[in-house]
Amino acid sequence: MATENPLLAAARGLGPTIRAAAEQTEQQRCLPAEVVQAMTEAGLFGMAVAAARGGPELDPVGQIDVIEEVAFSDGSTGWCLMIGCDTGYWSAWVSDDAADGLWADNPLGPSAIVLAPGGTGVAVDGGYRVSGRWPFGSGRAHCDVVGAGFLVTGADGGFVLGDDGMPVWRIAFVPVAESTTVDTWHTTGLAGTASNDFTLDGVFVAQERTCDLRGTSQRSEPLYAVGNFFLSKMGAVPLGIARRALEEFVTLAGTKVQMPAMNHLRDEPFVQVSVADADARLGAARAWLRQVTGEVYAAVSTGEQPSLALRGRLRMAVTHAAHTSKDVAGLVYELAGGGAVYKPGIFDRCLRDVTTACQHIVLQRKNTAAFGRALLGLEPEALFV
C-alpha cells in the first residue's frame, strides 16, 4: 500500500479547524491568524519550496491533491493556499541570495503575487523604481512578500522593448510592508481571500529581486523547468469546492423529506441520476487534470520539454476542471431546493465561491480557443502555454 503524502494528511487533519473558521473567514474577508499559523506550521504554504532550500519540493500532482483537500474545507482558504504556496516557485526564479533576503524570516511561509503588469518600473542604476496599482492581491494580508508585474520604462517614460518588439514585462518582489492596501475586495464569492488592490509608489526594487517568468528559472529541478506548474494547480480549488457541495448534498438527501409523498430526497429517480452524473463528471475532471499534470512532470523529469500539444492539454485540463466543478456546484444547489438560498449556508457559499474562481483570467472558458490552437499545432496566442 502506498504511503499517503504527509502534507495531504496534514491538510486533512486541519479540515475541522478550517471548516470551523469558515464563517469568520468570510465575514472578516481574510483568513484568521490562527488558520494561517496552523497551515504554515503544517508546511502547506512551503510545499513547492525546493529541497535544497529546506522545503519538501512536492510534485505538482501532489500539490493539486493538497489544495483540493483544503478547498473542500473552505474555498477561500483553498484559494489562499493555492496562491500562497507559490513561494517555492518565486524563490526559484530569483537567485538564492535574493530569495534568502526576501524570505529570510519565513522561508516556507506564504507569498502573494499579481502577474499582470499593473504598473511600470523606471530602469535606474541597480534596478527599477516601481509604481502602479494591482488588483486581486489574494492572500497578501497574511504574507511577507508580494510580487507585482510591471512594464519597464526608460528615463523618458517610454517603454523598453524586448527582442520580440514588445514591452519588457518583469515581476518585482517586494516586502508587503512597502505596499499600500486599497480596500476593494467586497465580493459574493471567495470573500475571505483578502484579494484587495494594492499600490507601490516609486519603490526601489533591485534587479536581482525581479524576474521574467517567461524565461528560465534559476533552479535545475524538474518542478521549476516550465513556467506553468504554478497555474496547473488552480483547477484544484474548484474541484475541492464542488466535491464539498456534492458530499453535503448526499447527506442532505438522506434526511430531507419531500411533500406530499413523504419520501426522502434521495428516493427520487432524478436525484439519483443527477448525483451519479455529477460524481462521474467531477471524478473524470480530477483524473484528467492529475493525469496531464503528471505527464508534463514526467517529461521535464527526463530533461525533455513538453510538446505544444501537451502544454495546451494541460491548460485545457485546468479550465475543464474549473467549469465542470462550477456545473456540479450549480446542479447540487438546484437539487437542494429552496433551503440552498440561505446565507450562511454551504450550498450558497460553494456556488458563490466556485463561480468567482471561474472568473479568474486563467480559468475563463474563453481560453479554450487558445488551447485548441495548441492541440492543432498552431501558435496558441496565449501566455504560459
Secondary structure, DSSP 4 states (H G I P E B T S, - for coil): -PPPPHHHHHHHHTHHHHHHTHHHHHHHTS--HHHHHHHHHTTSTTTTS-GGGTS----HHHHHHHHHHHHHH-HHHHHHHHHHTTHHHHTTSS-HHHHHHHTSS-TTS-EEEEEEEEEEEEEETTEEEEEEEES--TTGGG-SEEEEEEEEE-TTSPBPB-TTSSBPEEEEEEEGGGSEEE-----SSSGGG---EEEEEEEEEEGGGEE-TTS--S--SGGGSSTTHHHHGGGHHHHHHHHHHHHHHHHHHTTPEETTTTEEGGGSHHHHHHHHHHHHHHHHHHHHHHHHHHHHHHHHHTTPPPPHHHHHHHHHHHHHHHHHHHHHHHHHHHHHGGGGG-SS-HHHHHHHHHHHHTTSTTT-GGGHHHHHHHHTTS---STT-
